Amino acid sequence: MHQSLSLPRAARASSPLLLAGAIALLALVARLLYVQHFSTPMPYWDQWDGEWATALKPWLDGSLQWQTLLEPHNEHRILPTRLLALLSYAVTGQWNNVYEARIGALLFCLIPGLLVWHALRDAGAAAGRWLLLPLALLLSVLPFTWENFLVGFQTQFYVLVLSSITSIALVARHHQRIPALLAAIALSGFATTIMASGMLTAVATAAACLLACLCLPGRRGPALCAAGLLVAIAVAAYAWIPVIEANGGLRAQGVGEFLYAASRTLAWPMRSGGFALIIWLPATVMILRMVIRRQASPTDLVMAGLCIWSALQALAIAYGRGHGLRSPMPRYMDLFVPGLFANAWFAIQLWSLLPVASRLRTASRTVAVLFALLVVYPLLGRIGKDLETMREFKAATLLQQHNVQRYLATGEPSMLQVGEFELPYPDAARLKVYLDDPALRRVLPPLQQTDPAAAQGAGSRQGPAEAGP
């Protein structure tokens, strides 16, 4: 291994768990600061139907049942989101978006921590893997997924990513152990209750089982049986997804549009689909090499499973939301982070693959350098735009909060006769029904008075982004 890429002395002296904990702590601090400065207490859009109508109100009425928590929200089952809303209310006594967003920050910080821990935990793993630390830090503290961490409803993305990383890692590292396989199966089943694309966790975990059978020594029977059960879960979950006719127009209209949208989602964080090949080339080359040689480390298998999972998520978005798609929405970018991190792992391996100078080594190192540039440059380049978008989002939500305050203070329906993006829920009549419920008024957070002129001026520049998976 090349000394230039070996683990630095300070990193060698630190345990993988300590480094992972440090990254997680920095991620938590960054997200809490974003929430503090840019989030507002008023529940936002999907929270009214997804949390109040199907979780909090039944809980307060004493009529809550498990089947209510599993009711569809668009194409999704959002069981963890509803449970976390109930937990937030039980702890604070309020239905407060800021409190839920803070819970989301706690969940999110575990993601980069887990990724770093899996990358560093094995002795003798890829040389230069310390380079993953600054990448993990960038993916943790930059605000490119601002939709998810400013709206508490979006915690389902974090729960899905955490469940998927854990499920894939269990089978990649313990493919002969029945308890680990059962836990992975249970987590994959749980993922189907998080959001519609949770079914893909079972698919990626099954793929990791098969790769483990192919590349690792030992018994194959338990992992093959687990793969079969996981495929059955995926099929059942697909059949369980509700068909929303109104959303048909959001899907890719034909093969050509799907391929175009897929190139855009797979190219993230670049905006042009032409870069998708370079971004996914490290994983493609190294996974094919693993399969041909039938040899891999457990960490290689974890990273391969994460690449498969994120690629499947990108393709699902390209199909389900591909009509007119130019670049993926910020809320979807958390789904690409595990795959991007895993591709970086393979890019580091690609750099050290050929120790002898040759044209092939030059080509492989060129791919690794291009990958690094195509990841770091766009992430850093969008910081200013994302910060400005968050400022506009806060201004818009403050205006929404002000309009709700006016209605609560006067009871005049005319106070809700404003633009669609000037209310925290898109249907003014239904919002009035919600706000007229005394039980809801008791759990709404105390709202600070806002400056309507400032909110109107700033919020009119851009309507807020729609929440929801």
Backbone torsions as a table, in degrees:
resi	resn	phi	psi	omega
1	MET	NA	147.6	-174.5
2	HIS	-80.7	133.3	-177.7
3	GLN	-60.5	-32.5	-178.1
4	SER	-63.5	-23.7	-179.3
5	LEU	-109.4	4.5	-179.7
6	SER	-71.6	161.5	-175.9
7	LEU	-65.8	126.6	-179.5
8	PRO	-59.5	157.2	-175.4
9	ARG	-59.5	-42.0	-178.9
10	ALA	-64.0	-38.3	179.7
11	ALA	-70.8	-36.5	178.0
12	ARG	-63.7	-33.4	-177.7
13	ALA	-75.2	-16.2	-179.5
14	SER	-98.4	142.1	178.7
15	SER	-74.6	151.0	176.5
16	PRO	-55.8	-36.9	-179.4
17	LEU	-66.4	-38.0	179.0
18	LEU	-66.7	-43.1	177.9
19	LEU	-64.6	-41.3	177.8
20	ALA	-63.2	-40.9	178.4
21	GLY	-64.3	-37.2	178.4
22	ALA	-65.0	-44.2	177.2
23	ILE	-62.0	-43.2	179.3
24	ALA	-62.0	-40.4	-180.0
25	LEU	-65.2	-43.8	177.9
26	LEU	-62.9	-39.5	177.7
27	ALA	-62.9	-42.0	-179.8
28	LEU	-63.3	-46.1	-179.3
29	VAL	-61.4	-45.2	-179.6
30	ALA	-61.3	-46.0	-178.0
31	ARG	-67.0	-39.4	178.3
32	LEU	-64.6	-35.9	176.9
33	LEU	-66.4	-41.9	176.4
34	TYR	-60.1	-45.9	-179.9
35	VAL	-61.2	-43.5	-177.9
36	GLN	-62.0	-38.8	-172.6
37	HIS	-92.1	-25.3	-170.7
38	PHE	-123.8	-8.9	-179.4
39	SER	-96.7	157.3	179.5
40	THR	-128.6	155.0	-173.4
41	PRO	-68.8	-29.5	-173.9
42	MET	-61.7	127.1	174.7
43	PRO	-55.8	149.6	-166.0
44	TYR	-128.2	124.6	173.1
45	TRP	45.1	-104.8	-172.7
46	ASP	-60.9	-17.8	179.0
47	GLN	-62.3	-30.9	-176.5
48	TRP	-66.8	-45.3	177.1
49	ASP	-83.1	-43.8	-172.2
50	GLY	-75.1	-26.3	-178.8
51	GLU	-113.1	-54.3	-175.7
52	TRP	-67.0	-56.0	-172.0
53	ALA	-67.7	-30.6	-172.3
54	THR	-114.8	7.1	178.2
55	ALA	-142.4	-64.2	-173.2
56	LEU	-68.3	-46.9	-179.3
57	LYS	-63.4	-48.9	175.4
58	PRO	-58.0	-35.7	178.4
59	TRP	-63.7	-45.8	-179.6
60	LEU	-68.4	-31.8	178.7
61	ASP	-79.3	-12.1	-176.5
62	GLY	77.6	19.5	-177.5
63	SER	-113.7	10.4	-175.1
64	LEU	-69.9	132.8	176.0
65	GLN	-131.2	160.2	-177.3
66	TRP	-61.1	-37.7	-179.2
67	GLN	-65.4	-26.1	175.0
68	THR	-67.1	-40.9	179.5
69	LEU	-66.4	-22.5	-179.6
70	LEU	-98.0	5.2	177.8
71	GLU	-60.6	144.4	-179.0
72	PRO	-65.1	146.9	169.0
73	HIS	-123.9	102.5	-164.8
74	ASN	56.2	-127.8	-179.9
75	GLU	-85.1	0.5	-166.4
76	HIS	-109.6	151.3	162.3
77	ARG	-101.3	127.7	-172.5
78	ILE	-122.0	49.0	-178.2
79	LEU	-53.6	-52.2	-178.3
80	PRO	-61.0	-36.5	179.6
81	THR	-61.3	-44.1	179.3
82	ARG	-68.1	-39.2	179.0
83	LEU	-65.7	-39.6	178.9
84	LEU	-68.3	-33.5	175.3
85	ALA	-64.3	-41.4	177.3
86	LEU	-65.5	-40.2	178.3
87	LEU	-62.9	-44.8	179.4
88	SER	-60.3	-43.3	178.9
89	TYR	-66.4	-41.5	-178.9
90	ALA	-61.7	-35.6	-177.4
91	VAL	-81.2	-38.2	-171.6
92	THR	-106.3	-20.4	-175.8
93	GLY	76.5	11.0	-179.5
94	GLN	-132.7	154.3	169.0
95	TRP	-100.0	90.4	-166.0
96	ASN	-126.8	120.3	-178.5
97	ASN	-61.8	-36.6	-179.0
98	VAL	-63.9	-42.3	178.8
99	TYR	-63.0	-41.7	178.9
100	GLU	-67.1	-36.8	178.0
101	ALA	-65.1	-33.3	177.0
102	ARG	-67.9	-37.6	173.7
103	ILE	-61.2	-40.7	177.0
104	GLY	-59.8	-38.7	178.1
105	ALA	-63.3	-39.8	177.7
106	LEU	-62.9	-40.7	178.5
107	LEU	-68.9	-43.5	-175.8
108	PHE	-60.5	-41.8	-172.9
109	CYS	-61.7	-20.4	177.4
110	LEU	-71.0	-24.5	-176.4
111	ILE	-66.7	-57.6	178.0
112	PRO	-63.2	-31.7	176.8
113	GLY	-61.7	-44.9	178.4
114	LEU	-64.8	-42.5	-179.2
115	LEU	-61.8	-45.6	179.5
116	VAL	-64.9	-42.2	-179.0
117	TRP	-61.5	-44.5	179.1
118	HIS	-66.7	-32.8	-179.4
119	ALA	-72.9	-30.1	-172.4
120	LEU	-105.5	-12.3	-166.8
121	ARG	-70.8	-27.4	-175.6
122	ASP	-89.0	124.8	175.1
123	ALA	-65.0	142.1	178.3
124	GLY	75.9	15.6	178.5
125	ALA	-73.8	-173.6	-171.2
126	ALA	-52.7	133.2	174.9
127	ALA	-63.1	143.8	178.8
128	GLY	80.9	8.4	-177.6
129	ARG	-65.7	-15.1	175.1
130	TRP	-60.8	-22.1	177.6
131	LEU	-64.3	-17.0	177.5
132	LEU	-71.7	-20.4	-179.6
133	LEU	-64.0	-51.1	177.0
134	PRO	-63.8	-32.6	176.6
135	LEU	-65.1	-44.8	178.4
136	ALA	-60.3	-37.5	179.2
137	LEU	-66.3	-43.0	177.5
138	LEU	-61.0	-45.0	-179.2
139	LEU	-67.2	-18.4	-176.7
140	SER	-91.0	-37.2	-169.4
141	VAL	-105.4	-18.1	179.5
142	LEU	-76.4	147.8	-169.9
143	PRO	-92.4	29.4	-174.4
144	PHE	-67.2	-21.5	178.0
145	THR	-104.1	39.8	-171.7
146	TRP	-56.2	-31.9	179.5
147	GLU	-57.7	-38.3	-174.8
148	ASN	-76.9	-36.6	-175.3
149	PHE	-92.4	-6.1	174.9
150	LEU	-95.1	-16.7	-179.3
151	VAL	-118.2	118.1	-176.1
152	GLY	-61.5	-24.0	-179.5
153	PHE	-62.6	-23.3	-172.4
154	GLN	-82.1	7.4	-179.7
155	THR	-60.0	-17.8	-179.1
156	GLN	-61.7	-29.0	177.7
157	PHE	-63.6	-42.8	-179.3
158	TYR	-68.7	-40.8	178.8
159	VAL	-63.5	-39.7	179.8
160	LEU	-66.0	-45.0	-179.6
161	VAL	-63.2	-44.3	-179.9
162	LEU	-62.9	-44.5	179.1
163	SER	-61.6	-39.7	-176.7
164	SER	-71.4	-43.9	177.7
165	ILE	-59.0	-45.8	-177.4
166	THR	-65.7	-43.4	-179.2
167	SER	-62.7	-47.0	-179.9
168	ILE	-64.2	-42.2	-178.8
169	ALA	-65.0	-36.7	180.0
170	LEU	-60.7	-46.3	-177.6
171	VAL	-76.6	-29.6	-179.7
172	ALA	-71.6	-32.8	-176.3
173	ARG	-99.0	-18.7	-174.2
174	HIS	-138.7	49.6	-171.9
175	HIS	-70.3	-10.3	178.1
176	GLN	-99.7	-9.4	-174.2
177	ARG	-95.3	117.5	-176.1
178	ILE	-62.4	-43.2	177.9
179	PRO	-57.4	-40.7	178.9
180	ALA	-65.6	-40.6	179.1
181	LEU	-65.6	-40.2	177.9
182	LEU	-64.1	-39.6	177.9
183	ALA	-64.1	-40.0	178.4
184	ALA	-64.9	-39.9	177.6
185	ILE	-63.2	-42.6	179.7
186	ALA	-64.3	-42.6	178.8
187	LEU	-64.9	-37.7	177.9
188	SER	-66.2	-38.4	174.8
189	GLY	-65.2	-41.9	177.4
190	PHE	-60.8	-37.4	-178.7
191	ALA	-59.4	-28.5	-180.0
192	THR	-69.8	-16.8	178.2
193	THR	-93.9	1.6	-176.7
194	ILE	-91.5	-50.1	175.8
195	MET	-164.1	170.0	-171.4
196	ALA	-60.8	-41.1	-178.1
197	SER	-74.4	2.1	173.0
198	GLY	-62.4	-22.0	176.5
199	MET	-60.7	-25.3	-178.1
200	LEU	-73.3	-16.7	174.7
201	THR	-63.7	-41.0	177.6
202	ALA	-64.1	-38.3	179.6
203	VAL	-65.4	-48.1	-178.9
204	ALA	-66.3	-37.0	178.4
205	THR	-67.3	-38.8	175.6
206	ALA	-63.1	-40.0	177.2
207	ALA	-63.2	-39.1	177.1
208	ALA	-65.0	-37.1	175.2
209	CYS	-59.4	-46.7	-178.2
210	LEU	-66.3	-40.4	177.2
211	LEU	-64.1	-37.6	177.7
212	ALA	-64.9	-41.0	177.1
213	CYS	-62.2	-35.3	-176.5
214	LEU	-78.4	-37.5	-168.3
215	CYS	-107.1	-13.4	-177.5
216	LEU	-115.0	149.9	177.6
217	PRO	-76.1	167.7	175.6
218	GLY	110.8	-174.6	-178.5
219	ARG	-65.7	140.8	179.0
220	ARG	-106.4	-18.6	-175.0
221	GLY	-56.0	-51.7	-178.2
222	PRO	-58.9	-43.2	-178.6
223	ALA	-68.2	-36.4	178.3
224	LEU	-66.7	-40.7	176.7
225	CYS	-63.6	-41.9	178.4
226	ALA	-62.5	-40.4	178.9
227	ALA	-61.2	-40.3	177.6
228	GLY	-62.6	-43.6	178.2
229	LEU	-64.3	-38.2	179.7
230	LEU	-65.9	-40.1	176.2
231	VAL	-62.8	-39.9	177.9
232	ALA	-63.0	-39.9	176.9
233	ILE	-61.6	-43.1	-179.4
234	ALA	-62.7	-42.9	179.8
235	VAL	-64.5	-45.2	179.6
236	ALA	-63.7	-40.7	-179.8
237	ALA	-65.2	-38.1	177.8
238	TYR	-62.3	-42.2	178.5
239	ALA	-66.9	-24.4	-177.4
240	TRP	-81.3	-14.8	-177.6
241	ILE	-71.3	125.1	178.8
242	PRO	-66.6	147.1	175.5
243	VAL	-95.4	114.3	-179.5
244	ILE	-103.0	103.1	-175.6
245	GLU	-60.3	-35.0	-177.8
246	ALA	-64.7	-22.1	-179.3
247	ASN	-90.7	1.1	-179.1
248	GLY	-59.6	-32.7	-179.9
249	GLY	-70.2	-14.0	178.8
250	LEU	-83.3	-18.8	-176.5
251	ARG	-74.9	158.9	175.4
252	ALA	-61.6	130.5	-176.9
253	GLN	-97.4	80.4	178.9
254	GLY	107.6	165.0	-176.2
255	VAL	-64.1	-41.5	-178.0
256	GLY	-60.7	-45.2	179.8
257	GLU	-68.1	-35.9	176.9
258	PHE	-62.5	-46.0	-179.5
259	LEU	-63.7	-38.8	177.8
260	TYR	-64.2	-46.7	179.5
261	ALA	-64.5	-38.1	179.0
262	ALA	-63.2	-39.9	178.5
263	SER	-63.1	-34.5	-179.9
264	ARG	-72.9	-41.8	-180.0
265	THR	-70.7	-39.5	-179.4
266	LEU	-72.1	-20.9	-179.3
267	ALA	-83.3	-8.2	-178.5
268	TRP	-56.4	136.5	15.5
269	PRO	-90.5	4.1	173.3
270	MET	-75.4	155.0	-178.9
271	ARG	-92.3	-22.2	-178.6
272	SER	-92.3	131.7	-179.2
273	GLY	-65.0	-17.6	-179.6
274	GLY	-66.1	-17.1	-179.1
275	PHE	-89.4	-3.6	-177.4
276	ALA	-59.7	-38.2	-177.7
277	LEU	-61.5	-44.6	-178.1
278	ILE	-68.6	-41.0	-177.6
279	ILE	-64.6	-34.6	-178.1
280	TRP	-99.8	-0.3	-178.8
281	LEU	-65.5	-41.8	178.9
282	PRO	-56.7	-47.0	179.7
283	ALA	-66.4	-40.9	-179.3
284	THR	-60.2	-47.3	-178.6
285	VAL	-64.5	-47.3	-173.5
286	MET	-73.4	-33.5	177.0
287	ILE	-70.2	-40.9	175.6
288	LEU	-61.0	-39.3	178.3
289	ARG	-64.3	-40.9	176.9
290	MET	-59.2	-45.6	-176.8
291	VAL	-67.1	-43.0	-178.4
292	ILE	-65.7	-43.9	-177.9
293	ARG	-82.9	-14.9	-177.3
294	ARG	54.5	46.3	-177.5
295	GLN	-148.7	130.9	179.0
296	ALA	-164.5	156.6	172.9
297	SER	-88.2	161.3	175.7
298	PRO	-56.4	-37.1	178.8
299	THR	-65.8	-39.7	175.0
300	ASP	-55.7	-42.3	-178.4
301	LEU	-69.2	-36.9	175.5
302	VAL	-60.1	-48.2	-177.9
303	MET	-66.4	-37.1	176.6
304	ALA	-62.9	-43.5	178.1
305	GLY	-62.2	-39.2	178.6
306	LEU	-66.7	-37.9	176.0
307	CYS	-62.6	-44.7	179.4
308	ILE	-61.4	-43.0	-178.0
309	TRP	-63.1	-49.2	-178.9
310	SER	-66.4	-36.3	177.5
311	ALA	-63.6	-41.3	177.2
312	LEU	-63.6	-40.5	177.6
313	GLN	-62.5	-41.9	179.3
314	ALA	-62.5	-41.3	179.1
315	LEU	-68.6	-37.1	178.0
316	ALA	-63.9	-41.0	177.6
317	ILE	-65.6	-40.9	179.3
318	ALA	-61.0	-34.6	178.2
319	TYR	-80.0	-51.6	-172.5
320	GLY	-74.3	-27.7	-178.3
321	ARG	-131.9	30.9	-171.8
322	GLY	-85.9	-11.3	-177.4
323	HIS	-68.9	117.2	179.3
324	GLY	72.7	12.8	-176.7
325	LEU	-72.0	126.5	176.1
326	ARG	-107.6	-36.3	174.1
327	SER	-154.1	149.6	-177.6
328	PRO	-65.6	145.9	177.4
329	MET	-65.8	151.7	179.6
330	PRO	-53.9	-32.3	-177.1
331	ARG	-65.3	-25.1	-178.2
332	TYR	-84.8	-13.8	-171.0
333	MET	-68.1	-26.4	176.0
334	ASP	-61.4	-27.1	179.5
335	LEU	-72.9	-21.2	-178.4
336	PHE	-91.0	-15.9	-174.8
337	VAL	-60.1	-46.8	179.6
338	PRO	-59.3	-41.6	179.4
339	GLY	-67.2	-38.0	178.5
340	LEU	-65.6	-43.6	178.1
341	PHE	-61.2	-43.8	-179.7
342	ALA	-67.0	-37.4	174.7
343	ASN	-61.6	-37.1	176.5
344	ALA	-63.5	-39.0	175.4
345	TRP	-56.7	-46.0	-178.8
346	PHE	-72.5	-30.3	176.2
347	ALA	-64.2	-38.4	176.3
348	ILE	-64.3	-41.4	176.0
349	GLN	-63.5	-38.7	-179.0
350	LEU	-63.2	-36.0	178.8
351	TRP	-60.8	-41.6	-174.8
352	SER	-95.8	8.8	-171.3
353	LEU	-64.8	-43.4	-175.2
354	LEU	-114.7	107.1	-177.0
355	PRO	-73.0	-22.0	-176.8
356	VAL	-94.9	133.7	-179.8
357	ALA	-58.9	130.9	178.8
358	SER	-165.4	170.0	176.8
359	ARG	-63.8	-35.8	180.0
360	LEU	-66.4	-39.4	177.7
361	ARG	-65.6	-41.1	177.4
362	THR	-60.2	-41.6	179.3
363	ALA	-64.9	-43.8	-178.3
364	SER	-65.5	-38.7	179.1
365	ARG	-71.9	-31.7	175.4
366	THR	-63.7	-41.0	177.2
367	VAL	-62.1	-42.4	-179.6
368	ALA	-63.2	-42.3	179.6
369	VAL	-66.8	-44.4	178.3
370	LEU	-61.1	-40.5	177.3
371	PHE	-58.3	-47.5	-179.1
372	ALA	-59.8	-43.6	-179.7
373	LEU	-65.4	-40.8	-177.6
374	LEU	-72.0	-16.7	177.1
375	VAL	-92.5	-50.7	-172.4
376	VAL	-72.3	-44.3	-174.8
377	TYR	-58.9	-51.1	-178.7
378	PRO	-68.7	-32.3	178.4
379	LEU	-64.1	-43.4	178.2
380	LEU	-72.7	-33.9	-175.4
381	GLY	-70.0	-18.5	-176.4
382	ARG	-100.4	5.7	-176.4
383	ILE	-59.2	-49.7	-177.9
384	GLY	-60.6	-43.0	179.7
385	LYS	-64.1	-41.6	-179.1
386	ASP	-67.0	-39.2	178.1
387	LEU	-63.4	-42.1	178.2
388	GLU	-65.4	-39.3	178.1
389	THR	-63.0	-39.6	178.5
390	MET	-65.9	-37.3	176.8
391	ARG	-62.6	-42.8	179.1
392	GLU	-66.8	-38.1	178.0
393	PHE	-61.8	-44.7	179.6
394	LYS	-63.7	-41.9	179.0
395	ALA	-60.6	-41.5	180.0
396	ALA	-66.1	-42.6	-179.2
397	THR	-71.4	-29.5	173.3
398	LEU	-65.5	-38.2	176.6
399	LEU	-64.9	-42.0	176.0
400	GLN	-59.9	-44.2	-179.9
401	GLN	-62.1	-41.2	179.2
402	HIS	-62.1	-41.7	179.9
403	ASN	-66.1	-36.7	175.6
404	VAL	-66.5	-41.2	177.8
405	GLN	-58.1	-42.9	-179.5
406	ARG	-62.3	-41.1	180.0
407	TYR	-68.4	-43.9	-179.6
408	LEU	-62.2	-33.0	-178.3
409	ALA	-78.3	-33.3	-173.3
410	THR	-109.0	-28.3	-174.5
411	GLY	73.2	9.3	-178.2
412	GLU	-85.3	118.9	179.0
413	PRO	-58.4	-25.9	-179.3
414	SER	-62.6	-22.3	179.4
415	MET	-67.2	-19.3	178.8
416	LEU	-98.7	-0.6	179.4
417	GLN	-86.8	71.4	-179.5
418	VAL	-129.1	-175.7	-179.5
419	GLY	-64.7	156.9	-177.1
420	GLU	-56.3	-41.2	-177.2
421	PHE	-85.8	6.4	177.2
422	GLU	-102.2	10.3	175.0
423	LEU	-125.9	152.6	179.9
424	PRO	-78.9	2.8	177.3
425	TYR	-145.8	136.6	-168.7
426	PRO	-73.0	-14.0	-177.8
427	ASP	-109.9	105.9	-175.2
428	ALA	-62.5	-40.0	-178.5
429	ALA	-64.8	-43.7	179.6
430	ARG	-69.6	-36.3	176.9
431	LEU	-61.6	-38.7	177.7
432	LYS	-60.7	-42.1	178.2
433	VAL	-60.7	-44.2	178.5
434	TYR	-60.9	-48.8	-175.0
435	LEU	-68.8	-22.5	178.6
436	ASP	-79.8	-6.3	179.8
437	ASP	-78.9	118.1	179.9
438	PRO	-58.7	-33.5	179.9
439	ALA	-63.5	-38.5	179.0
440	LEU	-68.6	-41.1	-178.9
441	ARG	-61.3	-30.4	-179.6
442	ARG	-72.2	-26.3	-175.2
443	VAL	-103.1	-9.6	175.9
444	LEU	-62.4	146.7	-179.6
445	PRO	-72.0	152.2	171.7
446	PRO	-60.7	127.9	-174.5
447	LEU	-105.8	124.9	176.3
448	GLN	-69.4	144.9	177.5
449	GLN	-66.0	137.0	-179.4
450	THR	-109.2	159.5	175.5
451	ASP	-84.8	103.2	-174.3
452	PRO	-61.4	-34.1	-179.0
453	ALA	-67.3	-43.7	180.0
454	ALA	-67.2	-42.4	179.9
455	ALA	-64.3	-42.1	-179.9
456	GLN	-63.2	-43.0	-177.1
457	GLY	-66.8	-41.6	-177.7
458	ALA	-80.1	-39.2	-175.2
459	GLY	-73.4	-21.2	-177.6
460	SER	-74.9	-11.4	-178.3
461	ARG	-70.6	-31.5	-177.1
462	GLN	-154.0	130.3	173.3
463	GLY	-68.9	147.7	-179.2
464	PRO	-67.9	154.0	178.3
465	ALA	-70.1	147.0	178.2
466	GLU	-74.1	134.0	176.5
467	ALA	-80.5	168.1	175.3
468	GLY	119.2	153.2	179.9
469	PRO	-72.4	NA	NA
